[in-house]
Amino acid sequence: QEQLVESGGGFVQAGGSLRLSCAASGFTFRDFAMSWYRQAPGKERELVASIGTNGRNTDYGSSVKGRSKISRDDAKNMVYLQMNSLKPEDTAVYFCKAGRGAGNEYWGQGTQVTVSS
């Protein structure tokens, strides 16, 4: 069964860093583009970062560009999100998504990131 499990969230002070991880299983990981999304209370889910197959073509949301880096390890079926210079407005639940065309996507359950001022 397809599964994505996020980890690495937690509490951090503003200006700090976190590295989120997402472990994938149950599908051919290398064939899927991977993304991180986040959703803060009362707000819509937004794209944080995405990475294509083979690690090519990364993209970042404007709110995190320059402060974050997405990477993947196809040998380990893992995708990572390194976030630096965290701000209170980065507080959200962060979700991992695997996508391969319309209607063919999987989501994780999310990991909470809380940034204190």
Summary of the structure (lengths in Angstrom):
residues: 117
radius of gyration: 13.4
end to end distance: 40.0
largest distance: 40.4
contacts: 345
relative contact order: 0.32
helix: 8%
strand: 53%
